[in-house]
C-alpha cells in the first residue's frame, strides 16, 4: 500500500529539453534500488515541462528518497538543466492501483 508521494515539476532551460529527458530516464535504475520507492514515474508534461511522481508506503520511505541519490543528482544538475528551481510537493496518496 502506498500512502505518501512526491510530485515534482521541472522546467527545462531553452535547448536543454532533450538533456533533461535523458537525465530523468537515468533515474530509473536508482529508483529501482530504493526498497521503499513503490512507484516512480518520469514524465514529460509539455514541450519544456517535465515531472516526477513517486509513491511510498510511509513518511520514512519518502524521507529516505528525498535524502537519496536521485534527489542529490537532481539538485546537482538543476543549475545546468533547469530554467527555475524544481517545485517539490509532498502529497498524500488517497487511492492507488499497482501491479502486484
MMTF fields as JSON, N, C-alpha, C and O atoms, coordinates in Angstrom:
{
  "mmtfVersion": "1.0.0",
  "mmtfProducer": "UNKNOWN",
  "numBonds": 399,
  "numAtoms": 400,
  "numGroups": 100,
  "numChains": 1,
  "numModels": 1,
  "chainsPerModel": [1],
  "groupsPerChain": [100],
  "chainIdList": ["A"],
  "bondAtomList": [4, 2, 8, 6, 12, 10, 16, 14, 20, 18, 24, 22, 28, 26, 32, 30, 36, 34, 40, 38, 44, 42, 48, 46, 52, 50, 56, 54, 60, 58, 64, 62, 68, 66, 72, 70, 76, 74, 80, 78, 84, 82, 88, 86, 92, 90, 96, 94, 100, 98, 104, 102, 108, 106, 112, 110, 116, 114, 120, 118, 124, 122, 128, 126, 132, 130, 136, 134, 140, 138, 144, 142, 148, 146, 152, 150, 156, 154, 160, 158, 164, 162, 168, 166, 172, 170, 176, 174, 180, 178, 184, 182, 188, 186, 192, 190, 196, 194, 200, 198, 204, 202, 208, 206, 212, 210, 216, 214, 220, 218, 224, 222, 228, 226, 232, 230, 236, 234, 240, 238, 244, 242, 248, 246, 252, 250, 256, 254, 260, 258, 264, 262, 268, 266, 272, 270, 276, 274, 280, 278, 284, 282, 288, 286, 292, 290, 296, 294, 300, 298, 304, 302, 308, 306, 312, 310, 316, 314, 320, 318, 324, 322, 328, 326, 332, 330, 336, 334, 340, 338, 344, 342, 348, 346, 352, 350, 356, 354, 360, 358, 364, 362, 368, 366, 372, 370, 376, 374, 380, 378, 384, 382, 388, 386, 392, 390, 396, 394],
  "bondOrderList": [1, 1, 1, 1, 1, 1, 1, 1, 1, 1, 1, 1, 1, 1, 1, 1, 1, 1, 1, 1, 1, 1, 1, 1, 1, 1, 1, 1, 1, 1, 1, 1, 1, 1, 1, 1, 1, 1, 1, 1, 1, 1, 1, 1, 1, 1, 1, 1, 1, 1, 1, 1, 1, 1, 1, 1, 1, 1, 1, 1, 1, 1, 1, 1, 1, 1, 1, 1, 1, 1, 1, 1, 1, 1, 1, 1, 1, 1, 1, 1, 1, 1, 1, 1, 1, 1, 1, 1, 1, 1, 1, 1, 1, 1, 1, 1, 1, 1, 1],
  "groupList": [{"groupName": "UNK", "atomNameList": ["N", "CA", "C", "O"], "elementList": ["N", "C", "C", "O"], "formalChargeList": [0, 0, 0, 0], "bondAtomList": [1, 0, 2, 1, 3, 2], "bondOrderList": [1, 1, 2], "singleLetterCode": "X", "chemCompType": "L-PEPTIDE LINKING"}],
  "groupTypeList": [0, 0, 0, 0, 0, 0, 0, 0, 0, 0, 0, 0, 0, 0, 0, 0, 0, 0, 0, 0, 0, 0, 0, 0, 0, 0, 0, 0, 0, 0, 0, 0, 0, 0, 0, 0, 0, 0, 0, 0, 0, 0, 0, 0, 0, 0, 0, 0, 0, 0, 0, 0, 0, 0, 0, 0, 0, 0, 0, 0, 0, 0, 0, 0, 0, 0, 0, 0, 0, 0, 0, 0, 0, 0, 0, 0, 0, 0, 0, 0, 0, 0, 0, 0, 0, 0, 0, 0, 0, 0, 0, 0, 0, 0, 0, 0, 0, 0, 0, 0],
  "groupIdList": [1, 2, 3, 4, 5, 6, 7, 8, 9, 10, 11, 12, 13, 14, 15, 16, 17, 18, 19, 20, 21, 22, 23, 24, 25, 26, 27, 28, 29, 30, 31, 32, 33, 34, 35, 36, 37, 38, 39, 40, 41, 42, 43, 44, 45, 46, 47, 48, 49, 50, 51, 52, 53, 54, 55, 56, 57, 58, 59, 60, 61, 62, 63, 64, 65, 66, 67, 68, 69, 70, 71, 72, 73, 74, 75, 76, 77, 78, 79, 80, 81, 82, 83, 84, 85, 86, 87, 88, 89, 90, 91, 92, 93, 94, 95, 96, 97, 98, 99, 100],
  "secStructList": [7, 7, 7, 3, 3, 3, 3, 3, 3, 3, 3, 5, 7, 6, 6, 7, 2, 2, 2, 2, 2, 2, 2, 2, 2, 6, 2, 2, 2, 2, 2, 2, 6, 7, 6, 6, 3, 3, 3, 3, 3, 3, 3, 3, 7, 1, 1, 1, 3, 3, 3, 3, 3, 3, 3, 3, 1, 1, 2, 2, 2, 2, 2, 2, 2, 2, 6, 1, 2, 2, 2, 2, 2, 2, 2, 2, 2, 2, 2, 2, 2, 5, 1, 1, 7, 7, 3, 3, 3, 3, 3, 3, 7, 7, 7, 7, 7, 7, 7, 7],
  "xCoordList": [0.842, 0.0, 0.879, 1.878, 0.516, 1.225, 0.354, -0.867, 1.008, 0.278, 0.798, 0.064, 2.067, 2.654, 3.306, 3.575, 3.554, 4.2, 4.87, 4.813, 5.501, 6.116, 5.688, 5.658, 5.357, 5.07, 6.054, 6.014, 6.928, 7.997, 7.771, 7.574, 7.803, 7.674, 9.008, 9.641, 9.416, 10.705, 10.507, 9.791, 11.13, 11.07, 12.485, 13.402, 12.644, 13.965, 14.385, 13.56, 15.698, 16.256, 16.065, 16.027, 15.944, 15.821, 16.981, 18.148, 16.628, 17.625, 18.109, 18.89, 17.671, 18.128, 17.043, 17.201, 15.956, 14.846, 15.279, 14.93, 16.026, 16.5, 17.437, 17.388, 18.291, 19.214, 18.457, 18.803, 17.412, 16.625, 15.867, 15.797, 15.305, 14.603, 15.552, 15.194, 16.736, 17.73, 18.147, 18.272, 18.359, 18.729, 17.647, 17.959, 16.385, 15.296, 15.244, 14.98, 15.49, 15.487, 16.577, 16.409, 17.693, 18.787, 18.437, 19.142, 17.366, 16.947, 16.288, 16.25, 15.772, 15.056, 15.899, 15.415, 17.136, 17.917, 18.145, 18.202, 18.275, 18.439, 17.156, 17.207, 16.005, 14.722, 14.506, 13.951, 14.944, 14.781, 15.589, 15.274, 16.629, 17.463, 16.895, 17.407, 15.863, 15.269, 14.1, 13.047, 14.258, 13.197, 11.877, 10.816, 11.916, 10.683, 10.048, 9.005, 10.662, 10.044, 9.173, 9.66, 7.871, 6.916, 6.645, 6.52, 6.556, 6.296, 7.113, 7.267, 7.638, 8.442, 8.172, 8.298, 7.802, 7.498, 8.235, 8.187, 8.913, 9.459, 8.497, 8.126, 8.092, 7.025, 7.456, 8.266, 6.915, 7.02, 5.62, 4.686, 5.478, 4.174, 3.893, 2.741, 4.925, 4.788, 6.132, 7.079, 6.246, 7.498, 8.706, 9.793, 8.532, 9.66, 9.413, 10.298, 8.208, 7.866, 7.897, 7.33, 8.577, 8.739, 8.292, 8.023, 8.215, 7.83, 8.305, 8.725, 8.225, 8.485, 7.35, 6.994, 6.79, 5.857, 6.371, 6.674, 6.469, 6.848, 5.995, 5.466, 5.862, 4.989, 5.716, 6.594, 5.315, 5.994, 4.969, 3.861, 5.326, 4.377, 4.165, 3.133, 5.142, 5.051, 6.006, 6.756, 5.968, 6.805, 8.289, 9.099, 8.658, 10.067, 10.604, 11.74, 9.802, 10.214, 10.385, 11.332, 9.452, 9.549, 10.788, 11.505, 11.035, 12.205, 13.496, 14.424, 13.554, 14.747, 14.987, 16.129, 13.923, 14.061, 14.576, 15.459, 14.023, 14.451, 15.911, 16.556, 16.428, 17.82, 18.718, 19.895, 18.161, 18.88, 19.582, 19.71, 20.033, 20.856, 20.109, 20.692, 18.83, 18.09, 17.952, 18.213, 17.547, 17.392, 18.726, 18.785, 19.786, 21.111, 21.534, 22.066, 21.299, 21.671, 20.843, 21.367, 19.555, 18.701, 19.174, 19.258, 19.477, 19.908, 21.268, 21.526, 22.131, 23.437, 23.294, 24.044, 22.341, 22.153, 21.199, 21.144, 20.446, 19.429, 19.967, 19.347, 21.09, 21.558, 21.87, 21.718, 22.295, 22.668, 21.457, 21.435, 20.443, 19.34, 18.034, 17.214, 17.824, 16.509, 16.467, 17.419, 15.352, 15.141, 14.754, 14.89, 14.273, 13.867, 14.032, 14.114, 14.08, 14.233, 13.063, 11.947, 13.31, 12.214, 11.167, 11.485, 9.924, 8.831, 8.592, 8.243, 8.777, 8.632, 7.469, 7.523, 6.421, 5.24, 5.126, 5.19, 4.957, 4.673, 3.169, 2.396, 2.761, 1.342, 0.97, 1.813, -0.315, -0.87, -1.574, -2.323, -1.348, -1.999, -3.295, -3.294, -4.404, -5.723, -6.147, -6.839, -5.737, -6.082, -5.063, -4.553, -4.769, -3.8, -4.105, -4.624, -3.782, -3.824, -2.428, -1.954, -1.78, -0.436, -0.407, -1.218, 0.531, 0.639, 1.076, 1.774, 0.679, 1.134, 0.751, 1.096],
  "yCoordList": [-1.193, 0.0, 1.246, 1.307, 2.208, 3.488, 4.522, 4.549, 5.357, 6.37, 7.788, 8.759, 7.903, 9.224, 9.266, 8.232, 10.477, 10.617, 11.964, 12.819, 12.119, 13.389, 13.696, 12.816, 14.957, 15.44, 16.566, 17.61, 16.345, 17.294, 17.834, 17.074, 19.156, 19.801, 20.448, 21.112, 20.234, 20.707, 21.442, 20.959, 22.594, 23.353, 23.419, 23.932, 22.891, 22.834, 24.206, 25.017, 24.446, 25.631, 25.482, 24.363, 26.604, 26.51, 25.709, 25.94, 24.777, 23.955, 22.771, 21.963, 22.643, 21.548, 20.493, 19.625, 20.57, 19.646, 18.192, 17.34, 17.902, 16.536, 16.054, 14.891, 16.944, 16.579, 16.261, 15.321, 17.054, 16.796, 15.479, 14.713, 15.21, 13.943, 12.761, 11.779, 12.858, 11.783, 11.628, 10.51, 12.742, 12.708, 12.006, 11.189, 12.319, 11.687, 10.186, 9.413, 9.769, 8.339, 7.603, 6.438, 8.281, 7.663, 7.481, 6.77, 8.108, 7.962, 6.63, 6.212, 5.956, 4.694, 3.65, 3.084, 3.358, 2.354, 2.745, 1.878, 4.037, 4.476, 4.248, 3.804, 4.546, 4.322, 2.835, 2.461, 1.998, 0.551, 0.024, -1.038, 0.747, 0.325, 0.77, 0.367, 1.581, 2.085, 1.189, 1.232, 0.39, -0.548, 0.126, -0.469, 1.335, 1.995, 2.843, 3.458, 2.885, 3.586, 2.576, 1.776, 2.625, 1.664, 1.916, 0.977, 3.193, 3.57, 4.812, 5.689, 4.889, 6.035, 6.276, 5.364, 7.502, 7.862, 9.142, 10.116, 9.153, 10.367, 10.742, 9.892, 12.012, 12.44, 13.608, 14.441, 13.657, 14.86, 15.452, 14.818, 16.666, 17.307, 18.266, 18.624, 18.677, 19.616, 19.818, 19.094, 20.779, 20.971, 21.217, 20.708, 21.982, 22.293, 21.868, 22.002, 21.354, 20.985, 19.468, 18.715, 19.054, 17.642, 17.444, 18.409, 16.202, 15.932, 14.582, 13.737, 14.403, 13.116, 12.894, 13.793, 11.7, 11.305, 10.009, 9.066, 9.959, 8.72, 8.522, 9.479, 7.259, 6.909, 5.978, 5.206, 6.081, 5.377, 4.841, 5.369, 3.804, 3.254, 4.152, 4.071, 5.005, 5.818, 7.004, 7.156, 7.832, 9.029, 8.68, 9.404, 7.59, 7.181, 6.892, 7.25, 6.25, 5.97, 7.235, 7.367, 8.174, 9.447, 10.217, 10.779, 10.239, 10.943, 10.317, 11.028, 8.992, 8.297, 8.662, 8.866, 8.743, 9.093, 10.529, 10.791, 11.441, 12.842, 13.019, 13.985, 12.095, 12.159, 11.242, 11.07, 10.656, 9.662, 10.214, 11.425, 9.284, 9.601, 10.377, 11.248, 10.073, 10.761, 12.244, 13.102, 12.543, 13.946, 14.683, 15.827, 14.033, 14.67, 14.952, 16.022, 13.995, 14.177, 15.301, 16.104, 15.352, 16.397, 17.776, 18.697, 17.924, 19.225, 19.619, 20.803, 18.644, 18.935, 19.398, 20.264, 18.828, 19.153, 20.319, 20.858, 20.719, 21.758, 23.038, 23.536, 23.596, 24.846, 24.707, 25.662, 23.541, 23.298, 23.066, 23.528, 22.347, 21.897, 22.659, 22.684, 23.285, 23.843, 25.361, 26.05, 25.873, 27.305, 27.941, 29.152, 27.126, 27.599, 26.447, 25.291, 26.735, 25.641, 24.658, 25.062, 23.379, 22.409, 22.716, 23.189, 22.442, 22.541, 21.138, 20.229, 20.96, 19.644, 19.703, 20.418, 18.944, 18.909, 17.542, 16.51, 17.547, 16.313, 16.094, 16.971, 14.924, 14.627, 13.381, 12.541, 13.29, 12.087, 11.302, 11.881, 10.016, 9.156, 8.686, 8.028, 9.014, 8.639, 7.256, 6.538, 6.875, 5.57, 5.267, 6.178, 3.987, 3.586, 2.193, 1.352, 1.953, 0.623, 0.335, 1.007, -0.64, -1.017, -2.491, -3.272, -2.877, -4.313, -5.062, -4.515, -6.257, -6.92, -8.301, -8.943],
  "zCoordList": [0.0, 0.0, 0.0, 0.717, -0.782, -0.787, -0.09, -0.247, 0.671, 1.426, 1.186, 1.365, 0.779, 0.559, -0.814, -1.424, -1.286, -2.578, -2.721, -1.837, -3.856, -4.244, -5.663, -6.523, -5.899, -7.234, -7.504, -6.855, -8.458, -8.765, -10.174, -11.122, -10.292, -11.606, -11.967, -11.147, -13.222, -13.711, -15.031, -15.909, -15.174, -16.424, -16.987, -16.345, -18.197, -18.83, -19.331, -19.75, -19.276, -19.928, -21.432, -21.943, -22.149, -23.614, -24.214, -23.9, -25.072, -25.732, -24.91, -25.413, -23.662, -22.79, -22.545, -21.687, -23.292, -23.096, -23.274, -22.456, -24.322, -24.562, -23.474, -23.075, -22.993, -21.912, -20.633, -19.919, -20.341, -19.134, -19.258, -18.297, -20.422, -20.643, -20.437, -19.787, -20.981, -20.836, -19.37, -18.869, -18.697, -17.279, -16.454, -15.588, -16.721, -15.969, -16.221, -15.3, -17.45, -17.761, -16.989, -16.629, -16.734, -15.982, -14.507, -13.792, -14.046, -12.66, -12.36, -11.202, -13.366, -13.126, -12.4, -11.419, -12.824, -12.082, -10.616, -9.744, -10.349, -8.959, -8.169, -7.021, -8.772, -8.102, -7.829, -6.795, -8.757, -8.573, -7.403, -6.866, -6.996, -5.868, -4.513, -3.469, -4.523, -3.285, -2.87, -3.506, -1.831, -1.462, -1.082, -1.269, -0.562, -0.131, -1.238, -1.016, -2.427, -3.547, -4.277, -5.077, -3.989, -4.533, -6.008, -6.795, -6.377, -7.769, -8.081, -7.231, -9.302, -9.724, -11.198, -12.015, -11.539, -12.916, -13.279, -12.529, -14.415, -15.013, -16.139, -16.948, -16.192, -17.085, -17.963, -17.555, -19.154, -19.983, -20.025, -20.516, -19.511, -19.405, -20.552, -20.795, -21.249, -22.363, -23.017, -22.707, -23.912, -24.639, -23.729, -24.002, -22.664, -21.775, -20.334, -19.488, -20.043, -18.665, -18.493, -19.285, -17.433, -17.092, -15.655, -14.94, -15.24, -13.868, -13.411, -14.202, -12.113, -11.478, -10.486, -9.724, -10.504, -9.452, -8.867, -9.599, -7.57, -6.907, -5.679, -5.114, -5.263, -4.146, -3.189, -3.574, -1.923, -0.839, 0.159, 0.248, 0.906, 1.87, 3.085, 3.752, 3.369, 4.581, 4.509, 3.544, 5.533, 5.579, 5.602, 5.021, 6.259, 6.309, 4.908, 4.596, 4.068, 2.699, 1.885, 1.109, 2.069, 1.349, 1.788, 0.96, 3.094, 3.619, 3.1, 2.714, 3.09, 2.579, 1.119, 0.707, 0.343, -1.068, -1.227, -2.043, -0.451, -0.526, -0.128, -0.534, 0.659, 1.088, 0.261, 0.576, -0.794, -1.58, -2.808, -2.991, -3.645, -4.812, -5.895, -6.541, -6.102, -7.16, -6.821, -7.665, -5.606, -5.192, -5.258, -5.706, -4.816, -4.86, -6.298, -6.591, -7.193, -8.6, -9.231, -10.003, -8.9, -9.451, -8.998, -9.811, -7.739, -7.237, -7.821, -8.039, -8.074, -8.665, -10.12, -10.571, -10.847, -12.264, -12.493, -13.598, -11.467, -11.626, -12.262, -13.201, -11.801, -12.417, -13.907, -14.668, -14.311, -15.708, -16.608, -17.749, -16.098, -16.936, -16.764, -17.681, -15.6, -15.284, -15.405, -15.04, -15.92, -16.054, -14.725, -14.547, -13.798, -12.474, -11.488, -11.905, -10.2, -9.234, -9.344, -9.669, -9.077, -9.125, -8.067, -6.976, -8.406, -7.451, -6.904, -7.657, -5.606, -4.984, -4.0, -2.999, -4.296, -3.442, -2.782, -3.45, -1.472, -0.756, -0.79, -0.405, -1.248, -1.406, -0.609, -0.295, -0.294, 0.305, -0.797, -1.584, -0.861, -1.845, -1.238, -0.197, -1.875, -1.362, -1.836, -1.114, -3.047, -3.613, -4.703, -5.357, -4.896, -5.906, -6.415, -5.681, -7.67, -8.258, -8.779, -9.694, -8.214, -8.603, -8.967, -8.47, -9.839, -10.125, -8.873, -8.019, -8.782, -7.583, -7.448, -6.457]
}
